[in-house]
Amino acid sequence: PGQQLFAQLYVNPERSRSEEYVKKLEEAGVKALFVTVDAPQLGRREKDMRNKFTQQGSDVQGDDEDAGEVDRSQGATRAISSYIDPGLCWDDVPWLKSITKMKVLLKGVQCAED
């Protein structure tokens, strides 16, 4: 009680899913949204690829899970990366601000060139 809550968002290529997630966060009382902008393509994690990914995803990916559209053959990183929009850019900031009343912070900007 009384604690400020923040959340992290990896923007989904299917923007309606990101909007749905943001709405749930607002309803839960989250005050700020950290949007990850420095991970458009996750690295090649060979140990992860060898271990595979066999667990059920979160409820946000439920439709894809049910349809068998989640590729579990490449490890968790590859399975997760299909849910991160590699085309996210500065032009998306107004959209992000328009879908929430929370403070929006960009996570991963290191300098003006970013």
FIDO-213294 format. One line per 10 residues: number of its first residue (from 1); for each residue x, z, y of N, C-alpha, C, O. Coordinates in Angstrom, 3 decimals, always signed. Each point is the difference from the previous one (the first is absolute). Example, Ala and Ser with C-alpha at 12.3 -4.5 7.8 and 13.67 -1.06 7.14 Angstrom:
# residues 2
1> +13.190,+7.800,-5.690,-0.890,+0.000,+1.190,+0.900,+0.000,+1.200,+1.036,+0.665,-0.019; -1.386,-1.385,+1.069,+0.820,+0.060,+1.190,-0.770,+0.730,+1.090,+0.509,+0.169,+1.108
END
This chain:
# residues 114
1> +0.821,+0.000,-1.195,-0.821,+0.000,+1.195,+0.865,+0.000,+1.260,+0.991,+0.725,+0.089; -1.377,-1.536,+0.861,+0.705,-0.051,+1.268,+1.258,-0.847,-0.005,+0.666,-0.115,+1.029; -0.331,-0.471,-2.142,+1.223,-0.804,-0.094,-0.297,-1.450,+0.370,-1.019,-0.552,-0.416; +1.903,-0.067,+1.195,-0.140,-1.404,+0.369,+0.416,-0.873,-1.186,+1.044,+0.233,-0.609; -1.859,-1.232,+0.287,+0.298,-0.891,-1.114,+0.360,-1.380,+0.518,-0.666,-0.535,+0.887; +1.731,-0.042,-1.450,+0.413,-1.371,+0.277,-0.039,-0.747,-1.323,+0.023,+0.615,-1.066; -0.082,-1.955,+1.135,-0.003,-0.805,-1.221,+0.883,-1.228,+0.198,+0.315,-0.387,+1.125; +0.069,-0.207,-2.229,+0.832,-1.200,+0.014,-0.814,-1.172,-0.532,-0.783,+0.147,-0.939; +0.977,-1.312,+1.552,-0.711,-1.203,-0.417,+0.980,-1.137,-0.242,+0.822,-0.315,+0.860; -0.913,-0.294,-2.026,+0.625,-1.295,-0.274,-1.156,-0.991,+0.126,-0.951,+0.057,-0.780
11> +1.024,-0.960,+1.754,-1.121,-0.903,+0.248,-0.161,-0.963,-1.167,+0.953,-0.666,-0.407; -2.164,+0.600,-0.122,-0.343,-0.868,-1.127,-0.248,-1.420,+0.515,-0.565,-0.166,+1.081; +0.974,-0.859,-1.833,-0.301,-1.376,+0.416,-1.505,-0.233,+0.166,-0.423,-0.834,+0.800; -0.365,+1.569,-1.553,-1.448,-0.065,+0.124,-0.398,+1.102,+0.991,-0.215,+1.151,-0.380; +0.125,-1.529,+1.643,-0.144,+0.976,+1.081,-1.190,+0.930,-0.168,+0.057,+1.144,+0.451; -1.119,-1.591,-1.076,-1.166,+0.870,-0.176,+0.356,+1.246,-0.817,-0.601,+1.057,+0.188; +1.569,-1.180,-1.087,+0.420,+1.169,-0.786,+0.724,+1.008,+0.878,-0.185,+1.209,-0.145; +1.007,-1.711,+1.053,+0.677,+0.902,+0.933,-1.012,+0.681,+0.902,+0.111,+1.196,+0.270; -1.092,-1.943,+0.195,-1.035,+0.572,+0.862,-0.786,+1.085,-0.735,-0.315,+1.041,+0.577; +0.003,-1.285,-1.840,-0.723,+0.986,-0.816,+0.813,+1.288,-0.139,-0.540,+1.101,+0.117
21> +1.832,-1.250,-0.366,+0.899,+1.152,-0.136,+0.071,+0.785,+1.309,-0.079,+1.229,-0.007; +0.226,-1.930,+1.123,+0.086,+0.642,+1.310,-1.293,+0.762,+0.300,+0.041,+1.107,+0.536; -1.164,-1.689,-0.874,-1.288,+0.670,+0.230,-0.070,+1.307,-0.802,-0.460,+1.019,+0.515; +0.917,-1.051,-1.773,+0.003,+1.219,-0.820,+0.908,+1.061,+0.613,-0.322,+1.188,-0.018; +1.453,-1.621,+0.557,+0.922,+0.953,+0.627,-0.646,+0.661,+1.212,+0.083,+1.216,+0.172; -0.724,-2.023,+0.662,-0.678,+0.552,+1.184,-1.066,+1.003,-0.402,-0.113,+1.072,+0.595; -0.669,-1.425,-1.608,-1.064,+0.894,-0.471,+0.567,+1.313,-0.534,-0.666,+1.034,+0.041; +1.897,-1.082,-0.541,+0.645,+1.197,-0.540,+0.686,+0.832,+1.093,+0.555,+1.063,-0.277; -0.600,-1.560,+1.520,+0.573,+0.768,+1.102,+1.449,-0.294,+0.316,+0.630,+0.755,+0.741; -0.086,-1.826,-1.279,+1.380,-0.373,+0.287,+0.113,-0.378,+1.474,-0.870,-0.691,+0.531
31> +1.942,+1.141,+0.136,+0.144,-0.181,+1.447,+0.913,-1.160,+0.389,-0.125,-0.526,+1.106; +1.033,+0.116,-1.981,+0.937,-1.069,+0.351,+0.317,-0.835,-1.232,-0.019,+0.486,-1.130; +0.309,-1.752,+1.382,+0.264,-0.956,-1.070,+1.396,-0.585,+0.189,+0.277,-0.633,+1.019; +0.596,+0.842,-1.990,+1.325,-0.590,+0.010,-0.076,-1.304,-0.798,-0.230,+0.021,-1.210; +0.421,-1.135,+1.877,-0.083,-1.312,-0.640,+1.408,-0.444,-0.351,+0.840,-0.166,+0.885; -0.578,-0.028,-2.167,+1.329,-0.418,-0.450,+0.183,-1.482,+0.278,-0.747,-0.837,-0.504; +1.759,+0.524,+1.317,+0.236,-1.395,+0.390,+1.346,-0.527,-0.487,+0.342,-1.153,+0.262; +0.418,+1.975,-0.961,+1.340,-0.422,-0.415,+0.108,-0.279,-1.493,+1.103,-0.032,-0.544; -2.235,-0.171,-0.125,+0.043,-0.230,-1.451,-0.862,-1.198,-0.395,-0.878,+0.131,-0.853; +1.118,-1.314,+1.468,-0.841,-1.141,-0.370,+0.273,-0.491,-1.417,-0.859,-0.620,-0.626
41> +2.053,+0.899,+0.128,+0.366,-0.392,-1.364,+0.806,+1.138,-0.589,+1.082,+0.316,+0.494; -1.592,+0.296,-1.535,+0.724,+1.108,-0.617,+1.185,-0.523,-0.802,-0.026,-1.120,-0.510; +1.049,+1.932,+0.406,+1.236,-0.401,-0.670,-0.146,-0.206,-1.498,-0.998,+0.391,-0.607; +2.014,-1.013,+0.028,+0.051,-0.234,-1.450,+0.513,+1.273,-0.660,+1.201,+0.272,+0.015; -2.086,+0.487,-0.579,+0.360,+1.275,-0.619,+0.029,-0.193,-1.507,-1.020,+0.115,-0.679; +2.215,-0.412,+0.171,+0.138,-0.396,-1.400,-0.385,+1.114,-0.973,-0.609,-0.275,-1.034; +0.948,+1.510,+1.342,-0.392,+1.104,-0.884,-1.523,+0.084,-0.080,-0.570,+0.201,-1.073; -0.069,-0.355,+2.216,-1.458,+0.015,+0.061,-0.577,-1.153,-0.835,-1.000,+0.177,-0.696; +1.624,-1.341,+0.767,-0.474,-1.163,-0.756,+0.125,+0.253,-1.501,-0.876,-0.393,-0.771; +1.955,+1.045,+0.357,+0.187,+0.300,-1.424,-1.027,+1.016,-0.494,-0.452,-0.072,-1.142
51> +0.087,+1.021,+2.011,-0.941,+1.047,-0.393,-1.449,-0.463,-0.017,-0.851,+0.632,-0.627; +0.570,-1.724,+1.308,-1.362,-0.546,+0.110,-0.909,+0.967,+0.755,+0.427,+1.079,+0.411; -1.645,-1.468,-0.240,-0.994,+0.798,+0.724,-1.269,-0.045,-0.822,-0.613,-1.057,-0.151; +0.219,+2.194,-0.377,-1.145,+0.000,-0.909,-1.160,+0.856,+0.476,-1.049,+0.035,-0.644; +1.224,+0.658,+1.766,-1.045,+0.911,+0.458,-1.069,-0.728,+0.807,+0.265,-1.029,+0.621; -1.463,+1.573,-0.641,-1.107,-0.504,+0.810,+0.337,+0.189,+1.470,+0.585,+1.018,+0.370; -0.945,-1.988,+0.482,+0.230,+0.101,+1.438,-1.031,+0.893,+0.657,-0.860,+0.571,-0.671; +0.949,-0.453,+1.979,-0.968,+0.812,+0.739,-1.342,-0.713,+0.048,-0.108,-1.163,-0.391; -0.908,+1.859,+0.869,-1.334,-0.596,+0.058,-0.078,-1.156,+0.986,-0.932,-0.801,-0.076; +1.886,+0.691,+1.002,+0.008,-1.100,+0.966,+0.195,-1.340,-0.716,-0.485,-1.031,+0.466
61> +1.195,+1.046,-1.599,+0.262,-1.227,-0.739,-0.923,-0.162,-1.203,+0.261,-0.824,-0.877; -1.318,+1.591,+0.830,-0.898,+0.023,-1.153,-0.510,-1.358,-0.431,-0.007,-0.301,-1.193; -0.424,-0.535,+2.140,-0.522,-1.315,-0.371,+1.057,-0.855,-0.677,-0.293,-0.700,-0.969; +1.524,+0.752,+1.473,+1.084,-0.770,-0.605,+0.344,+0.537,-1.386,+0.295,-0.765,-0.918; -0.338,+2.084,+0.778,+0.258,+0.616,-1.309,-1.037,-0.479,-1.005,+0.338,-0.405,-1.112; -1.609,+0.455,+1.516,-1.091,-0.392,-0.891,+0.087,-1.471,-0.386,-0.338,-0.370,-1.124; +0.789,-0.466,+2.050,+0.087,-1.440,-0.250,+1.287,-0.384,-0.726,+0.192,-1.166,-0.344; +0.691,+2.137,+0.110,+1.254,-0.286,-0.693,+0.988,-0.766,+0.854,+0.842,-0.724,-0.532; -0.928,+0.871,+1.872,+0.855,-0.765,+0.903,+1.272,+0.734,+0.408,+0.747,-0.504,+0.838; -0.482,+1.666,-1.400,+1.215,+0.734,+0.332,+1.061,-0.329,-1.052,-0.184,+0.247,-1.191
71> +1.308,-0.814,+1.666,+1.099,-0.376,-0.892,+0.872,+1.220,-0.264,+0.712,+0.458,+0.893; -0.762,+0.069,-2.110,+0.766,+1.184,-0.351,+1.321,-0.338,-0.694,+0.703,+0.900,-0.459; -0.366,-2.168,+0.380,+1.193,-0.393,-0.749,+1.287,+0.150,+0.792,+1.079,-0.051,-0.591; -1.146,+0.234,+1.887,+1.200,+0.033,+0.833,+0.343,+1.385,+0.542,+0.962,+0.127,+0.757; -1.698,+0.893,-1.109,+0.267,+1.335,+0.511,-0.909,+0.353,+1.159,-0.714,-0.849,+0.533; +0.751,+2.117,-0.151,-0.888,+0.512,+1.045,+0.226,-0.682,+1.339,-0.959,-0.288,+0.717; +2.209,+0.029,-0.372,+0.292,-0.602,+1.296,-0.680,-1.345,+0.157,-0.615,-0.267,+1.032; +0.718,-0.575,-2.034,-0.641,-1.321,+0.075,-1.518,+0.115,-0.019,-0.692,-0.754,+0.685; +0.177,+1.688,-1.460,-1.453,+0.186,-0.033,-0.506,+0.449,+1.366,-1.049,-0.455,+0.456; +1.779,+1.332,+0.188,-0.399,+0.509,+1.305,+0.196,-1.042,+1.092,-0.810,-0.076,+0.924
81> +1.862,-0.725,-1.009,+0.326,-0.931,+1.084,-1.089,-1.049,+0.237,-0.086,-0.554,+1.096; -0.729,+0.275,-2.083,-1.074,-0.972,+0.208,-1.076,+0.547,+0.942,-0.869,-0.744,+0.453; +0.930,+2.045,-0.160,-0.966,+0.621,+0.903,+0.566,+0.211,+1.401,-0.634,+0.662,+0.822; +1.822,-1.214,-0.531,+0.623,+0.127,+1.313,+0.064,-1.375,+0.642,+0.512,-0.941,-0.606; -1.018,+0.811,+1.815,-0.040,-1.282,+0.703,+1.383,-0.351,+0.557,+0.466,+0.652,+0.934; +0.197,-1.673,-1.495,+1.326,-0.376,+0.497,-0.063,-0.717,+1.354,+1.030,-0.183,+0.649; -2.221,-0.219,-0.222,-0.151,-0.718,+1.260,-0.343,+0.891,+1.184,-0.275,-0.505,+1.088; +0.287,+1.829,-1.279,-0.319,+0.923,+1.077,+0.969,-0.217,+1.168,+1.211,-0.080,-0.203; -1.751,-0.016,+1.430,+0.852,-0.255,+1.162,-0.571,+0.683,+1.242,-1.037,+0.660,-0.063; +1.724,-0.825,+1.185,-0.421,+0.632,+1.256,-1.419,-0.388,+0.380,-0.717,+0.800,+0.601
91> +0.302,-2.010,-0.939,-1.356,-0.448,+0.335,-1.076,+0.828,-0.695,-1.163,-0.039,+0.402; +1.533,+0.784,-1.436,-0.961,+0.819,-0.742,-0.232,+1.375,+0.624,-0.938,+0.700,-0.382; +1.767,-0.311,+1.323,-0.140,+1.324,+0.617,-1.362,+0.171,+0.682,-0.628,+1.041,-0.191; +0.137,-2.017,+0.984,-1.339,+0.171,+0.592,-1.097,+0.171,-1.054,-0.934,+0.775,+0.202; +1.041,-1.490,-1.320,-0.980,+0.170,-1.092,+0.062,+1.428,-0.531,-1.037,+0.638,-0.182; +2.244,-0.131,-0.069,+0.146,+1.362,-0.510,-0.644,+1.005,+0.947,-0.715,+0.903,-0.434; +0.970,-1.063,+1.718,-0.565,+0.923,+0.987,-1.521,-0.128,+0.086,-0.687,+0.966,+0.335; +0.160,-2.154,-0.637,-1.446,-0.214,+0.112,-0.800,+0.600,-1.155,-1.209,+0.197,+0.129; +1.856,+0.095,-1.248,-0.742,+0.490,-1.163,-0.025,+1.519,-0.106,-0.568,+0.548,-0.945; +1.190,+0.146,+1.925,+0.071,+1.453,-0.102,+0.046,+0.663,+1.372,+0.373,-0.614,+1.000
101> -0.758,+1.864,-0.985,+0.157,+0.828,+1.191,+1.237,+0.876,-0.127,+0.378,+0.697,+0.942; +0.257,-0.737,-2.127,+1.216,+0.791,-0.211,+1.144,-0.587,+0.813,-0.038,-1.162,+0.404; +1.052,+1.979,-0.174,+1.232,-0.510,+0.593,+0.664,-0.875,-1.046,+0.018,+0.349,-1.180; +0.528,-1.484,+1.601,+0.670,-0.922,-0.908,+1.489,-0.012,+0.348,+0.380,-0.295,+1.133; +0.455,+0.618,-2.121,+1.437,-0.005,+0.187,+0.616,-0.990,-0.977,-0.401,-0.060,-1.163; +1.364,-0.710,+1.625,+0.660,-0.970,-0.865,+1.230,+0.649,-0.611,+0.893,+0.450,+0.718; -0.848,-0.401,-2.036,+1.085,+0.626,-0.736,+0.963,-1.081,-0.482,-0.386,-0.889,-0.760; +1.629,+0.966,+1.200,+1.001,-0.961,-0.456,+0.601,-0.840,+1.102,+0.885,-0.812,-0.271; -1.332,+0.976,+1.512,+0.591,-0.733,+1.118,+1.238,+0.758,+0.437,-0.087,+1.161,+0.401; +1.251,-1.818,-0.478,+1.264,+0.658,+0.318,+0.532,-0.347,+1.394,+0.665,+0.807,+0.649
111> -0.979,-2.035,-0.206,+0.509,-0.445,+1.290,-0.892,-1.119,+0.543,-0.916,-0.447,-0.691; +1.170,-0.004,+1.906,-0.838,-1.010,+0.642,-0.044,-1.300,-0.796,-1.014,-0.698,+0.025; +2.089,+0.360,-0.730,+0.046,-1.235,-0.776,-0.955,+0.012,-1.193,-0.410,-1.053,-0.487; +0.063,+2.249,+0.025,-0.942,+0.110,-1.120,-1.370,-0.469,+0.426,-0.935,+0.015,-0.801
END
